[in-house]
């Protein structure tokens, strides 16, 4: 497998396989026996909803996906065919080919789908569970220290949020929080956070991006990273709690 992708103009773009593997780790995991097709489909949809593989980017190669999900190539191809039939991905041939995530047009039908998806969400439960996981992850990272290379990964994820254009901010923000969850050292926490974050992203897609709020979030992100790297567990937990409460207040305000 090569490590090249193609951007939307078709030009090859170099990607870092290790970075991609780290990003996908909280979501892609071996499926349970008996529901291989359904669980593989769920996980690939989740990495797309989280923006871990963005519009125009290539999914990992079939061999890598099959190995990480522990499904056969036949099952994986059935999953990819469903995604292609739904207009979510397309298959491209050639040296820089593969399966690429398609942009979803901003149509009224798409908005209706989003409304249906969030209609059954218990917003309060989702926000409280998110806070528990995020505050816990921040405290664990600060109290126990980060694994080798963890500080660099966290700083890089923070820098990406600062550098992100407005349209790409939520994806960068998601990757930052997923990185923190993964660095907590608890795979179970990271897995559950990835699931709840997908729901949070659905809710966030229902409200506008507010520059003032993003600026405040960036200040909190920076303070959080400083607390984690300083080993200040209580400080990290408090910053994260305030951060989660700010997002919750916005969502309640727009969605109530």
Secondary structure, DSSP 8 states (H G I E B T S, - for coil): ---EEE-TTS-EEE--HHHHHHHHTTT-----TT-HHHHHHHHHHHHHHTTSS-TT-B---HHHHHHHHT--HHHHHHHHHHHHHTTSEEEE-STT-EEEE------HHHHHHHHHHHHT--HHHHHHHHHHHHHHHHHHHHHH---TTHHHHHHHHHHHHHH--GGGHHHHHHHHHHHHHHHTT-HHHHHHHHHHHHHHHHHHTTS---HHHHHHHHHHHHHHHHHHHTT-HHHHHHHHHHHHHHHHHHHHHHH-
